[in-house]
Every structure is written in C-alpha cells, then in structure tokens.
Amino acid sequence: MSENFEMVAKTFQGLEGVLSDELKELGAQDVQQGKRMVSFTGDKEMMYRANFCLHTALRVLKPIYKFRSADADDLYEKVKRFDWSTIMQATDTFAIDSTVYSESFRHSRFVTYRVKDAIADYFMEAEGSRPSIRLNAPDLRLDVHISGDEVTLSLDSSGEPLYKRGWRVAQTDAPINEVLAAGIIKLSGWHGQCNLVDPMCGSGTFLIEAALIAANINPGVYRNDFAFQRWSDYDPELYSKIYNDDSGEREFGYKIYGSDIAVQAVAIAEANVKSAGLGKMIEVRQQDLRELEEAPEKGYVITNPPYGERLRPDDIAGLYESIGQKLKKVFRGYQAWLITYDKELTSLIGLHPSVTYPLLNGDLECELREYVIFDGSYKDMKRAGGTLRNEGFRASDKDRGARRPFKETYGGDGDAESHDDGGKPRRRFDRDKKGRGERDGGKPRRFDRDKKGRVDRVDRDDEQPRKPRRFDRDKKGRVDRDDEQPRKPRRFDRNRDERDRRREQRREERHERHESLLDRDAFFHSEKFARQVLQHREPTLGKDAEVPIVRGRRKSWKRNDGSNENGNSSTAGDQ
C-alpha cells in the first residue's frame, strides 16, 4: 500500500464547499476548506482519481517544501538548499507558476525568476548542466505560493488546468468556465432528477457539464494528458485501471434542453455536444427567449445571461424584463438559477430570490440566485409539504449561528436572578381580558376610547385629563381644530374670471409678436423656407428695409452702403 501525503485542490471562490463534498465522496481524508482551495490527504491512487474525477477542481497540487522567507535573497538561498535531484534531472524541462500575497514580494514574476535561478544554479554546481524552461507541456510544473512570509513549493500534478476537459472544439465569445458551470449545477442541487433547460446556452457549457453530472461521467475521460504521467514514479497500470472503470456511470431518464437566439452559437453548441458524445441526452435548437411560449415538464432552469460587461445586447434592459416574464408565465413550477452581476439589471426580473451565493466569474464579483416559480400560490406549495432554502433563516443570523430559544439563552424562565445583569428586575407586562397591558411594578397605563375612537388617559388622577385633539371636516373637506381658534383654511381655487382674463392676455401678446415678425421685410423666420428661396433666386430687398442681412447656409446678400445706379443689392461672400 502506498504512503499517504498531503495534497491541495484549487477551485473558484464560492465553490470550496462543493469541492470538499466531492473529495469526501472519493474517499479523501483530512479534508479542510480554505480560500479558493481544499486540502486533503491520500495516496497516489487518490491523486490520480482527484485529477480524473473531480468536476470542480482547477488543479491538484502536491506540496514538497514549506519554509518562511522575508526577502528575495533569502528565498533564493532556501530554494537552492532543497535537494532537487530527488524531484527532477538536469535533462528535464520545467515551468513555474507563482501566486503571491505578501508585502515583501510585490510581483509574482520576480518570484518566478528567483526560484528559476535557484534551481538552475543548484544543478550547475552539482552536475555542471541545468534544466531548461519550457512553458508548454514541461516535464515538471512547479507551483510557488507565498502568503505573508510563508512559502510553499508544490508539484502540479494536473498540468493544463482541469477546466480544459477536452470536449470543446469551438466556443462563442466569453464562454463560462467549465469548472464554474459544474459548480453552479452542483450548488443548485440538480443531479439528474428532472429536466434541465438553458434558454441562453451559448456554446453549450452548462448543457454538457450537466450531462456529465447526470450520467456520473468523469470529466477527465476526454483528456489525453496529465502532468503526473511524466513523473518518474508514474504508475501506468494504476491509471489505466482508473480510466477504464465506468462502474459508477448511470442512466439519465430525462432530457437537457438548450436554445439560443444566435444561429452561430447553436451550431457551436451542437458541435461541442457531438464531440462529447452526449447527443442522446442533449437537445439544442435556435430560438429567441422572448418568443418562448412553452417549456418541458417541470424541472430546472440554469443559465448565464449577458450582464453588459463582456457582451452587451442592443436592449439588455428589455432582455432582463423578458427573463422575468418568461419565468413567471412559461416556467411555472421550475427552480431557476441565474448568474447575475448588475443589480439594476437584476431588479428588472421582478422576482425575489430565495437564496443567493457570491461567486467570482473571472474578475467579476457575481451572484448565483435561485428563483422558485410556484405552480399556484405559496400557500399551495406549503400545503403540499414544500419548503424554501431560506425559510427560518435571517440574513442577520449568518454570523450568529442558529437562533437559540429563550430559556437556553438566559436560563430559567427569564427572571432577573437567572440573567447576568446585576440583579435588576425585568419589566414584565401582563394583559387582561381586553388586551390592556399592566406593569407589575407600577400603575397600569390604560387607554379608553370613546364611541368616536378618541383616546383619553384614565390612569392619572393627579392631573387634568388631556383634551383630545379632534378634527372636524366641513363640507368642502377643509379641517378645523375644535380645541382652538379655527384656522383660516388654505384655499387653492382661483377666481375663474381672473384666470380666463390672464389666459386671454397671454394669447393676445403671442399674437402681437407674431404679427410684428410678419411685418418685417425680408425676415425669414422659417429656416426651411429660407433655404428653399436661396436655392432659386436672390431675395429682393426694399429701399427701406430695416434688416440688411439675410443669413443662409450657402449664400448671403448684403445691401451696399451707397445705392448703385440700378437700385439693386450687391452680392457679398459667406459670413
């Protein structure tokens, strides 16, 4: 039996819990979640299975060297001190990936250079030759992770990231990552128990990943290469056993439907489905979401609508409104899961999510939202025994844990003796048959209402009862207080004769201004009319014209200061 060792599986932020569950199902031990990673222990077979079977892992790393370092020179010396002959030879090729979260190391590329120099110098001093750098398919890929002053060197057993399944032959613009798509499907709770619909399927990533999950097909079956296959201790028989084991696969009795408005996207999705060999489970067609009138039997909707960053349709607001309308009218009885980014656009859907998960889609901070579309009313759903994920859970309880009952929290029945508040008695209220509250330690505050609903305080005998504030309305709806001098009502009705007089006065003023414009010679108040005149003839100006200049787009005419013999105006240049 081979020896167990520590491993780390990397993933997207928000999928750590899903990846942890996958590892436990595979039989991993000491599974612990971290930020964008899950650590676990296992043997060589577990490492092979993790690469071949995990749907939500990006890489599987094997840590080999951990130490602390405060600066670049110290990093170089400690990396050079490691016995690299146990890992690789001078004739091998290698590549380095660095991730840095430290004030001492500001740039990950600088860290890569220093580690590379340390390894090269180690072999030069030991053997007189050095291994070469190779970015594509190297014999050994190293991962350097620095957090503060803690440095971890690991062997990358995956090579190419695990989201590169091997089934994709073409893609649309900005396709969703395969690992993220698989994680979203697992977060939704769908595992093949009903139909699934993606009405904006793009290149078909959700469709294919859903089919792999439904039929329990290992995503690594399409890959031809893993980094551990080039290690010196690679066991081809063990890997062949894992590769040919299809005992976990199952039949899928439902259907996965995909559609898209773009003909090219549908063609790409069909090509990818054919490449994955999943055509019996997946059906793809060209259709606009806004023209969708019916849906298959009740199931799940999982989709990634455009949210205006990398892709922006002409009417993206109208698209989100259509999503809400179709969810309410066409997908009744469904559970809908949408990736959203812009809160203003998301509000146009017009539905309240039952649960949300924060996710990172590339560099975008997104949310995965669940919308439960009732086939009937909420009461009917409850009567049938249904529940929502967020029932009995408040947003304020996230960091507080589950709510505890009163007796468990304070002890006893809530008396002062059982609560650590210095023995101060609590104020308790008991209600009589009429629902009026009485304080144990004082005179009860009681309020009696008269027939008109006005309130008088009756618990104070040492002062005059307060006169209630009463408001009476006259026939016109105006309010007068009857406990003081009546206030002069505010009236907003103007005298009709005065209003008509002012309106007629404004009308006459407008008419006079219009007449004065018409009386002015050679004044073209309509620009369109002026252009028509200028295209055909030169306007004639009278001798007494008060406006000497008529402006047009192409020409302008100006009368000479002194009249010529013919009495006609002369032509001037454009102004």
Summary of the structure (lengths in Angstrom):
residues: 575
radius of gyration: 39.8
end to end distance: 97.7
largest distance: 122.5
contacts: 1509
relative contact order: 0.06
helix: 31%
strand: 21%
